Amino acid sequence: MKKLLLSIVLLLSVANPQAQSISHIEELVQELKKEVTILIVTHNMGQAMRISSKSMFMYLGELVEYGDTATMFSNPSDERTKAYLTGRMG
């Protein structure tokens, strides 16, 4: 018998998020990711760091870097990723 793989795409876009709302969303994501794959699109690097095990950085529609979130944030291999994470871009 084949198993069905379930992937859920979750796109969160909040114009003026309240800290409490962000906290609730992050708790929900932490619980959901135990069971399913979640794709989060965000410009909030702090949020990405807290809830993602893998991250992807894109620039002008091009995949620039992909990998373990902690490694990518602490030691990015691409100059565009470094520039964005240090606030020199975007």
KATA-V54205 format. One line per field, one symbol per residue. ss: DSSP state (@ for helix, = for strand, . for the rest). psi: psi as a letter, one per 40 degrees, with the letter a starting at -180 (. if undefined). Layout:
# KATA-V54205
ss->???
psi->???
This chain:
# KATA-V54205
ss->......===.........@@@@@@@@@@@@@@....===.....@@@@@@@..======..=======@@@@@@....@@@@@@@.....
psi->hiihhhhhhhhhhhdghiddddddddddddddeddihhhhhiegddddddehdiihhihfehhdihahddddddgiehdddddddeeei.
